[in-house]
């Protein structure tokens, strides 16, 4: 099978969702982003289609770079902006409405580069955790994050704020079948490590020298049995016995740091 034909075949198996991130298979809807870092990153993202920016004059002044003259801006008081977003959301004088981003295809971003691990999230539904993991993925050069469409939060201002700009830079692959996506990663050459506190090996002992896929389970529930069965190895973080476990976003950050340290040596 030719390379191009193989890629098209792979695309049809795990099944990327159509439409935007979290669109549920329909035409992408609009999302509202708030805060200086998320709004600034979105404005600099050429893939974003913007609808309107509500802002205070101080908020506009805080942005890095000038907006086009015809950019739709409506100046407002901080109290008015507060009514456009979630209660007590730290908007910092900036609220941007844009179309949701389109998701990425797995074969477009998972290239088998050992220096760029992928992060798979199995039913991690807290938007703060997903946003924080996106931020760590950006910090440590991950190729993408992968989630299952039905068990992951939609793109939102909460995720964007927690990601602090990384929502615009880290590809997010949403698939219908997470187990099939793991099979595809194995075919590309990834070694799939499931993170669990019950594992005998530490992450440092289990990590390969080649391409790495880090699989994180939901907080409390952990990985589902079917997802765990699709991992090549299981590993734990060597944390003190005085604490039961780490938050999934903290664990992901440590795992990504360990992977970056490994590839740097």
Residue pairs with C-beta under 8 A, 6 or more apart in sequence:
1 9
7 107
10 106
10 107
10 184
10 187
11 105
11 106
11 107
13 177
13 180
13 183
13 184
14 106
14 175
14 176
14 177
14 178
14 180
14 181
14 183
14 184
15 175
15 176
15 177
15 180
16 103
16 104
16 105
16 106
16 173
16 174
16 175
16 176
17 23
17 24
17 25
17 103
17 149
17 174
17 175
17 176
18 25
19 25
19 26
19 27
19 28
19 100
19 102
20 27
20 28
20 29
20 99
20 100
20 101
20 102
20 103
20 155
21 28
21 100
21 101
21 102
21 103
21 154
21 155
21 172
21 174
22 100
22 152
22 153
22 154
22 155
22 156
22 174
23 29
23 100
23 154
24 149
24 154
25 149
28 99
28 100
28 101
28 102
29 99
29 100
30 51
30 97
30 98
30 99
30 100
31 97
31 98
31 99
31 100
31 155
31 156
31 157
31 160
32 84
32 85
32 95
32 96
32 97
32 157
33 39
33 42
33 95
33 96
33 97
33 98
33 157
33 160
33 161
34 81
34 84
34 85
34 89
34 90
34 91
34 92
34 94
34 95
34 96
34 157
34 160
34 161
35 89
35 90
35 91
35 92
35 94
35 160
35 161
36 59
36 62
36 63
36 92
36 93
36 94
37 161
37 164
37 165
38 96
38 157
38 160
38 161
38 163
38 164
38 165
38 167
39 53
39 63
39 94
39 95
39 96
40 63
40 64
40 165
41 165
41 166
41 167
41 168
41 169
42 48
42 50
42 96
42 98
42 160
42 167
42 168
43 50
43 53
43 63
43 65
43 67
43 96
44 65
44 168
45 101
45 168
45 169
47 101
47 102
47 168
48 98
48 99
48 101
48 168
49 98
49 99
50 71
50 72
50 96
50 97
50 98
50 99
51 72
51 97
51 98
51 99
52 72
52 73
52 74
52 96
52 97
53 67
53 71
53 72
53 73
53 74
53 94
53 95
53 96
53 97
54 73
54 74
54 75
54 76
54 80
54 81
54 84
54 94
54 95
54 96
54 97
55 73
55 74
55 75
55 76
55 81
55 93
55 94
55 95
56 75
56 76
56 77
56 78
56 81
56 93
56 94
57 75
58 93
59 91
59 92
59 93
59 94
60 67
60 73
60 75
60 93
60 94
62 92
62 93
62 94
63 94
67 73
78 91
78 93
81 91
81 93
81 94
81 95
82 89
82 91
84 91
84 95
85 91
85 95
85 157
86 157
86 158
89 157
89 161
90 161
100 154
100 155
101 155
101 167
101 168
101 172
103 172
103 173
103 174
104 144
104 171
104 172
104 173
105 173
106 144
106 146
106 173
106 175
106 181
106 184
106 185
107 184
107 188
108 171
109 118
109 143
109 144
109 171
109 173
110 118
110 143
110 144
110 173
110 184
110 185
110 188
110 190
111 143
111 188
112 188
112 189
112 190
112 210
112 211
113 143
113 211
114 209
114 210
114 211
114 212
114 263
115 141
115 260
115 263
116 141
116 142
116 143
117 142
117 143
117 211
117 212
117 213
117 214
117 256
117 259
118 142
118 143
118 144
118 145
118 146
118 185
118 190
118 212
118 213
118 214
119 133
119 137
119 142
119 144
119 145
119 146
119 213
119 214
119 216
119 252
119 256
120 145
120 146
120 147
120 178
120 181
120 182
120 192
120 213
120 214
120 215
120 216
120 227
121 130
121 133
121 145
121 146
121 147
121 152
121 216
121 248
122 148
122 151
122 178
122 215
122 216
122 217
122 218
122 223
122 224
122 227
123 148
123 151
123 152
123 217
123 218
123 221
123 224
124 130
124 133
124 147
124 152
124 216
124 217
124 218
124 219
124 248
125 151
125 152
125 153
125 218
126 153
126 219
127 153
127 156
127 158
127 159
127 162
128 158
128 159
128 162
128 249
129 162
129 219
129 247
129 248
129 249
130 145
130 147
130 152
130 153
130 159
130 162
131 158
131 159
131 160
131 161
131 162
131 163
131 164
131 166
131 167
132 162
132 163
132 249
132 252
132 253
133 145
133 216
133 248
133 249
133 252
133 253
134 145
134 159
134 162
134 163
134 166
134 167
134 170
134 172
135 162
135 163
135 164
135 165
135 166
136 142
136 249
136 252
136 253
136 256
137 144
137 145
137 166
137 170
137 252
137 256
138 163
138 165
138 166
138 169
138 170
139 166
139 253
139 256
140 253
140 256
140 257
140 259
140 260
141 260
142 170
142 256
143 171
144 170
144 171
144 172
144 173
145 170
145 171
145 172
145 173
146 173
146 174
146 175
146 178
146 181
147 172
147 173
147 174
147 175
147 178
148 174
148 175
148 176
148 177
148 178
149 174
149 175
149 176
152 174
153 159
155 167
155 172
159 167
160 167
163 170
173 181
175 181
178 227
179 226
179 227
179 230
182 192
182 213
182 215
182 227
182 230
182 231
183 230
185 192
185 213
186 192
186 232
188 211
189 210
189 211
190 210
190 211
190 212
190 213
191 207
191 208
191 210
191 211
191 212
191 213
191 232
191 233
192 213
192 215
192 230
192 231
192 232
192 233
193 203
193 206
193 207
193 212
193 213
193 214
193 215
193 231
193 232
193 233
193 234
193 235
194 215
194 217
194 223
194 227
194 228
194 231
194 233
194 234
194 235
195 203
195 214
195 215
195 216
195 217
195 223
195 234
195 235
195 236
195 237
195 251
195 255
196 217
196 222
196 223
196 228
196 234
196 235
196 236
197 236
197 237
197 244
197 245
198 234
198 236
199 206
199 234
199 235
199 236
200 236
201 233
201 234
201 235
201 236
202 235
202 236
202 237
202 238
203 235
203 236
203 237
203 255
203 258
204 238
204 258
204 262
205 235
206 233
206 234
206 235
207 235
207 258
207 259
207 262
209 262
212 259
214 252
214 255
214 256
214 259
215 223
215 227
215 231
216 223
216 248
216 251
216 252
216 255
217 223
217 224
217 227
217 228
217 248
218 248
219 247
219 248
223 231
228 234
237 246
237 251
237 254
237 255
239 245
239 246
245 251
246 254
